[in-house]
Structures are given as structure tokens and as C-alpha cells.
Amino acid sequence: MQNTDLEKFGFDGWFEERREVLQTPEWRVARVTAVDRSTCVVMNEHGEVPAELAGKFMFTAGSTADYPCVGDWVFVQYYDSGTHAIVHALFPRKTVLQRKTAGKKIEYQLIASNIDVAFIVQSCDHDFSVRRLDRYLAVVNEGGIQPLILLSKSDLITSGDMEQRVSEIEQAGITCCVLPFSNKTGVGIDQVKKELKESKTYCLLGSSGVGKTTLFNSLLGGEKYGTASVREKDGKGRHTTTRRQLTVLDNGAMLVDNPGMRELGMIGAGSGIDESFSDVAELSQRCRFPDCTHDREAGCAILAAIDAGELSEARYQSYVKLMKESEYHDMSYVDKRRKGKDLSRHIKSVMTHHKKRRDR
């Protein structure tokens, strides 16, 4: 039977259907609110407690993607009068935010899971970039999450400039809701608050210094998390959030603040890119040849749309860049996993061979 006390934290029928398959009598359901390597903080209807991963859990995990992340639902066993917990199993994820790890390493990095709406925050001044929005939208759409764009620092530009920013977003084919706001004047904050619904989970995404933590504090109704002053040379705030944290707001909504991401690499995000660039994907289906490269072939619907001014060259190039990046990293990841499995089988074979020699 579903624990209705957990419904307020987002435990709905989707998770309930998967509960009976996994649960053992002594396990309880909890939600991960913070993660620090092999330890985390879990929350149930009675509050938050620290938790560690069971040894079997860590041993059977195939990669870091199998470890808990903020927003996950897990099965735990409580100890010491409910003041400590051990994580034994992980629920399937309804939605997930992930990216390629920063740098040259080809691996998935989980950002958060079971998010209903992602607030993509971008400032109206120096940080504004439609191409960067394309990248964030691809990641959000790939995870099955509803996107909403928040344009911060609206007090730094004129109303005419704001209209131009919104127009650029619309002309780029981005159709999700756009809400301007200012942490300094408070304009637009109430509109953002109205988007927060009870028992739903939201997250803040964006580059460092766009005002995510200040907005987070405004939505919390107080200065819970530290912020830093704005740099005079470029108007950017200094990055202050150091880890992801799921927090329950007064109205019952849940919000995850994320550290600013200087790099948002694409990996295995093909369907999310197609959804973000649905206009380009739809045009590609109209090409005369199914294997059209959209380069110089006759009957290419994409090239025709660009020539007719129906599709901007910049938008198409953004689509191509993100798709190539995603496919390259995805192929590298698959190859890496295959080599890892081959090495594991080789080591196991060698160990078995040596054991047989010793047993002779």
C-alpha cells in the first residue's frame, strides 16, 4: 500500500508500481536530498538522516550512474533509532539530468533525478546566448523534463532590450515559457513562485554567476545559502553553490540548486536534441533522399528552408554541432565500456588459469 505521507515529496503512482517488485519487509522508502561520494542524506516523512551505501550496493554498481544522485528514491534500512540509514537499492528514475563529465574523460555525470520542471537561468546581459540555451534545452529534453527559461538581471537592460532578448529566443524556434526577473528589484519573483506547485520537484540550471543562489534564497524566503558580491568588470556574481541540495519550500514544492556549470557536454542526447530542434528534425524528414547529409544534395528540405529564410543558418549549425558532439561522445563511451568489459573478462580468465595451476 502506498505511503501517503511520502506523496508530498513526489512519491506518486509511477514509483508505487515499481515498489512491490523491489522491496523487502525491513526496507523503507526515502528520497535522496544530498550526495557526497559514498554517503548521502535521505529524507522521509519524519525528517532527514545521514546514510551510507551498503557494501553489496557498491559492489554491484556497474558505473557511477548506478549510484544515488539528488532526487533519487531509494530503499533504506534505518538503525540507531532512526538516526542513521543504509541504502540497499535504487528505484528506477522517472526523469534524469545528466551530462558528459567535464574535461577529456568520457563518462556520464548525473546532475539530479526525478525532476518535474527545470528552470534554465540565464542573465540578460553578458551571459545571454541563444546557443547556450540550445545546449541546456537538449539536456533537459533528453531527460524527459519540462523546461522553463528564466532571464535574470532584468534590471540591467531596458524594456526594449528585454523584448529583443525574448524575440531572439522565439525566432530561434524555442517555444517554452520565458520569465524575466530581477533579484535586485524583486520584479518577476512572484511570477516564478507561482510556477512552484506542491509535491513537484524543480531544479535551477545555469552558468556560474547568473543569480541562481540568490533566487533560491528568495524562493526559500530567507538567506539560507551564502552568496557573493558581483564583479564590477563584467557584472557577474561569484559562484557560491558547492553541491546539489534538494530543499522543501514552505508551499510544499521541492527545489534543487545546482553549482554553476562552465561546461555542459553532450553525450547520448540525440533524442533530446531532436526534440529541442523539432523544426530541423521535421525538415530532415522531407528530404528527397533518406540518407541526405544536408550539405549540397538536390532535394534537401533543410537547405531549401535556409535559402528561403525559413530556417536560420546559425540554428542549423547549432543543431549539427550538438548532434556531432553527442554522437562522438556516445561512441567513445560505448567503446570505453566495451574495452572495460573485455579487460575484466581477460583478468578473470587469467585468475582462473592461475588458480587451476595452483590446484594441480
Legacy VTK file of the C-alpha trace (Angstrom):
# vtk DataFile Version 3.0
C-alpha trace
ASCII
DATASET POLYDATA
POINTS 360 float
0.000 0.000 0.000
1.270 3.461 -0.857
2.580 5.601 1.981
0.534 8.773 1.536
2.979 10.672 3.774
5.567 10.319 1.007
3.251 11.707 -1.678
4.057 15.234 -0.544
7.676 14.555 -1.509
6.742 13.389 -5.017
6.268 9.650 -4.439
3.405 9.087 -6.879
1.792 6.096 -8.557
4.673 5.734 -11.031
7.047 4.859 -8.203
4.428 2.853 -6.308
4.094 0.499 -9.270
7.809 -0.283 -9.019
7.886 -0.548 -5.236
6.497 -4.030 -4.733
8.955 -5.587 -7.180
11.985 -4.412 -5.213
11.020 -4.080 -1.567
11.828 -6.475 1.269
9.957 -6.259 4.618
12.687 -4.455 6.574
13.354 -1.796 3.925
11.733 1.636 3.914
11.344 4.232 1.159
13.275 7.532 1.334
14.379 10.292 -1.020
17.969 11.467 -1.507
18.402 15.172 -0.730
22.208 15.458 -0.892
25.146 13.286 -2.003
28.819 13.230 -1.069
30.566 10.279 -2.758
29.582 7.072 -0.903
27.488 8.916 1.680
24.272 10.868 1.295
21.353 12.416 3.144
17.924 10.811 2.821
14.505 12.177 3.698
11.219 10.557 4.697
8.080 11.817 6.400
9.965 12.052 9.719
12.887 14.146 8.507
16.435 13.846 7.134
19.190 11.484 8.301
22.700 10.643 7.021
23.019 7.420 5.048
25.748 5.156 3.677
25.680 2.802 0.718
25.517 -0.907 1.515
28.616 -2.862 0.523
26.617 -5.069 -1.840
25.133 -1.976 -3.476
28.598 -0.555 -4.247
29.944 -3.928 -5.384
27.164 -4.497 -7.911
27.144 -0.922 -9.306
28.347 -1.008 -12.889
29.273 2.696 -13.070
28.822 5.985 -11.246
25.417 6.312 -12.958
24.229 3.412 -10.770
24.959 5.368 -7.582
22.312 7.579 -5.943
22.018 11.205 -7.002
19.968 14.083 -5.619
16.259 13.436 -6.206
16.512 9.646 -6.306
14.084 7.406 -4.438
15.857 4.615 -2.567
15.196 1.686 -0.252
16.921 2.106 3.097
17.195 0.297 6.385
17.174 2.516 9.475
19.410 1.986 12.504
20.125 3.654 15.851
16.512 4.635 16.495
16.110 6.037 13.005
19.094 8.391 13.187
21.144 6.596 10.541
20.353 4.643 7.369
21.908 2.183 4.924
20.947 2.439 1.235
20.224 -1.010 -0.242
18.516 -0.351 -3.579
17.629 2.368 -6.042
14.247 2.996 -7.650
14.122 3.428 -11.441
14.341 7.092 -12.404
11.314 8.743 -13.968
13.429 11.614 -15.323
17.140 12.341 -15.119
19.501 15.236 -15.774
22.939 14.151 -16.907
25.882 15.442 -18.899
29.317 14.394 -20.015
31.851 14.821 -17.240
33.922 17.970 -17.528
37.270 17.680 -19.298
38.531 14.860 -21.523
37.020 11.997 -19.548
34.144 10.337 -21.448
31.646 9.381 -18.766
28.130 10.262 -17.688
27.727 12.601 -14.725
24.356 12.625 -13.023
23.073 16.064 -12.033
19.691 15.241 -10.475
16.788 12.852 -10.987
13.003 12.755 -10.802
12.761 16.453 -11.694
9.424 17.728 -12.994
10.492 21.176 -14.232
13.956 22.598 -14.929
14.394 26.361 -14.547
17.133 27.305 -17.022
18.565 30.571 -15.684
20.438 32.944 -17.970
21.222 36.580 -17.295
20.032 39.271 -19.678
23.385 40.981 -20.016
26.789 39.401 -20.727
25.679 35.790 -20.222
22.825 35.839 -22.722
23.320 33.290 -25.505
20.663 31.509 -27.547
23.206 28.835 -28.475
23.825 28.104 -24.796
20.074 27.832 -24.277
20.001 25.260 -27.091
22.535 23.175 -25.159
20.629 23.311 -21.861
17.326 22.572 -23.565
18.787 19.500 -25.266
19.935 18.083 -21.916
16.609 18.865 -20.225
14.525 17.420 -23.058
16.698 14.294 -23.206
15.896 13.701 -19.544
12.136 13.950 -20.111
11.878 17.141 -18.050
9.746 20.194 -18.777
11.944 23.280 -19.394
11.217 26.872 -18.383
13.595 29.746 -19.152
14.295 32.394 -16.509
16.066 35.579 -17.649
17.792 37.085 -14.615
19.136 40.627 -14.014
16.273 42.205 -15.947
17.047 45.476 -14.129
20.290 45.825 -16.113
18.629 46.296 -19.502
15.792 48.370 -20.921
12.321 47.014 -21.647
13.137 47.306 -25.350
16.270 45.208 -24.913
14.232 42.643 -22.987
11.739 42.405 -25.832
14.688 41.849 -28.165
16.021 39.002 -25.971
12.634 37.276 -25.916
12.265 37.798 -29.656
15.663 36.178 -30.283
14.564 33.140 -28.281
11.283 32.849 -30.195
12.953 33.342 -33.585
15.391 30.549 -32.722
12.452 28.139 -32.586
12.454 27.830 -28.778
8.831 27.566 -27.695
8.962 27.049 -23.916
7.825 29.704 -21.434
10.193 32.638 -20.750
10.027 34.633 -17.484
12.277 37.680 -16.857
13.087 38.564 -13.235
15.434 40.622 -11.091
16.927 39.519 -7.779
17.823 43.153 -7.075
14.384 44.746 -7.537
12.226 41.671 -6.958
10.370 42.173 -10.239
9.227 38.830 -11.631
9.981 36.826 -8.475
6.272 36.401 -7.725
5.720 35.005 -11.230
8.454 32.443 -10.616
6.892 31.499 -7.271
3.542 30.890 -8.964
5.211 28.196 -11.094
6.119 26.189 -7.988
3.455 23.589 -7.222
3.073 21.410 -4.146
4.694 17.936 -4.332
6.501 18.802 -7.585
10.281 18.917 -7.920
12.152 21.740 -9.656
15.808 22.498 -10.283
17.867 25.551 -11.180
20.347 25.222 -14.059
22.703 27.802 -15.447
26.226 29.165 -15.627
28.094 30.468 -12.609
27.133 33.957 -11.514
23.697 34.250 -13.127
21.945 34.602 -9.760
20.664 31.073 -9.091
21.536 31.003 -5.388
20.102 34.476 -4.774
16.901 33.362 -6.496
16.949 30.180 -4.424
17.110 32.253 -1.246
14.232 34.427 -2.450
12.092 31.364 -3.097
13.040 29.982 0.319
12.026 33.237 1.938
15.367 33.870 3.617
19.149 33.891 3.275
19.797 30.166 3.836
22.651 29.833 1.339
25.575 32.233 1.037
26.030 34.499 -1.957
28.966 36.592 -3.132
29.251 40.124 -4.451
29.040 40.983 -8.149
32.259 41.639 -10.080
32.328 45.170 -11.407
34.187 44.351 -14.652
31.512 42.041 -16.093
28.519 42.270 -13.749
28.707 38.573 -12.875
28.162 37.161 -9.419
30.799 34.871 -7.986
29.926 31.182 -7.885
28.936 30.086 -4.358
26.931 26.858 -4.558
29.289 23.924 -3.992
26.931 20.937 -4.006
23.444 19.962 -5.063
20.772 20.076 -2.395
17.064 19.267 -2.531
15.081 21.584 -0.278
11.377 21.539 0.577
9.828 25.006 0.268
7.081 26.380 2.511
4.414 25.745 -0.137
5.380 22.068 -0.428
7.311 22.345 -3.693
10.858 20.943 -3.806
13.795 22.785 -5.335
17.307 21.655 -6.256
20.039 24.270 -6.570
22.996 23.261 -8.756
26.575 24.539 -8.891
27.187 26.653 -11.972
28.325 24.580 -14.937
31.091 26.032 -17.073
30.885 23.017 -19.359
27.750 21.141 -20.409
28.956 18.339 -22.650
26.558 16.368 -24.852
26.603 12.579 -24.559
23.869 10.263 -25.787
21.460 13.198 -26.132
20.252 12.581 -29.679
16.537 12.409 -28.889
16.759 15.494 -26.656
18.482 17.429 -29.443
15.825 16.338 -31.936
13.111 17.494 -29.539
14.814 20.833 -28.923
15.285 21.275 -32.683
11.968 19.762 -33.731
11.764 22.168 -36.685
15.093 20.933 -38.067
14.235 17.290 -37.376
10.895 17.685 -39.151
12.523 19.296 -42.193
15.023 16.440 -42.450
12.115 14.033 -42.910
11.079 15.916 -46.062
14.403 15.492 -47.862
14.250 13.625 -51.176
16.857 11.074 -50.079
16.662 9.276 -46.708
20.466 9.421 -46.314
20.660 13.135 -47.110
23.669 14.804 -45.457
22.090 18.285 -45.801
25.274 19.504 -47.424
24.673 20.003 -51.153
22.219 17.304 -52.237
19.363 18.188 -54.571
16.001 17.954 -52.861
17.357 18.766 -49.380
14.498 20.340 -47.414
16.851 21.887 -44.835
18.975 23.700 -47.436
15.806 24.872 -49.157
14.443 26.237 -45.878
17.697 28.099 -45.212
17.684 29.602 -48.728
14.052 30.663 -48.282
14.788 32.314 -44.930
12.516 29.877 -43.084
15.421 28.415 -41.058
18.453 30.364 -39.899
21.889 29.081 -40.777
23.002 29.663 -37.183
20.237 27.465 -35.775
21.025 24.651 -38.183
24.755 24.864 -37.391
23.938 24.724 -33.675
21.914 21.553 -34.305
24.766 19.966 -36.282
27.355 20.874 -33.658
25.376 19.432 -30.741
24.447 16.270 -32.646
28.037 15.588 -33.731
29.293 16.185 -30.193
26.681 13.860 -28.698
27.319 11.092 -31.224
31.107 11.328 -30.827
30.995 11.128 -27.034
28.377 8.386 -27.134
30.539 6.258 -29.443
33.593 6.897 -27.259
31.636 5.879 -24.153
30.359 2.659 -25.734
33.876 1.809 -26.927
35.265 2.528 -23.466
32.661 0.301 -21.824
33.383 -2.492 -24.296
37.125 -2.278 -23.640
36.444 -2.280 -19.898
34.358 -5.439 -20.170
36.996 -7.103 -22.359
39.684 -6.264 -19.803
37.515 -7.576 -16.970
36.959 -10.861 -18.812
40.704 -11.138 -19.529
41.629 -10.595 -15.869
39.046 -13.137 -14.774
40.399 -15.655 -17.305
43.981 -15.148 -16.114
42.982 -15.523 -12.454
41.050 -18.711 -13.246
44.044 -20.092 -15.141
46.431 -19.379 -12.242
44.001 -20.936 -9.767
43.830 -24.124 -11.819
47.649 -24.286 -11.928
47.832 -23.935 -8.133
45.212 -26.627 -7.642
47.103 -29.208 -9.702
LINES 1 361
360 0 1 2 3 4 5 6 7 8 9 10 11 12 13 14 15 16 17 18 19 20 21 22 23 24 25 26 27 28 29 30 31 32 33 34 35 36 37 38 39 40 41 42 43 44 45 46 47 48 49 50 51 52 53 54 55 56 57 58 59 60 61 62 63 64 65 66 67 68 69 70 71 72 73 74 75 76 77 78 79 80 81 82 83 84 85 86 87 88 89 90 91 92 93 94 95 96 97 98 99 100 101 102 103 104 105 106 107 108 109 110 111 112 113 114 115 116 117 118 119 120 121 122 123 124 125 126 127 128 129 130 131 132 133 134 135 136 137 138 139 140 141 142 143 144 145 146 147 148 149 150 151 152 153 154 155 156 157 158 159 160 161 162 163 164 165 166 167 168 169 170 171 172 173 174 175 176 177 178 179 180 181 182 183 184 185 186 187 188 189 190 191 192 193 194 195 196 197 198 199 200 201 202 203 204 205 206 207 208 209 210 211 212 213 214 215 216 217 218 219 220 221 222 223 224 225 226 227 228 229 230 231 232 233 234 235 236 237 238 239 240 241 242 243 244 245 246 247 248 249 250 251 252 253 254 255 256 257 258 259 260 261 262 263 264 265 266 267 268 269 270 271 272 273 274 275 276 277 278 279 280 281 282 283 284 285 286 287 288 289 290 291 292 293 294 295 296 297 298 299 300 301 302 303 304 305 306 307 308 309 310 311 312 313 314 315 316 317 318 319 320 321 322 323 324 325 326 327 328 329 330 331 332 333 334 335 336 337 338 339 340 341 342 343 344 345 346 347 348 349 350 351 352 353 354 355 356 357 358 359
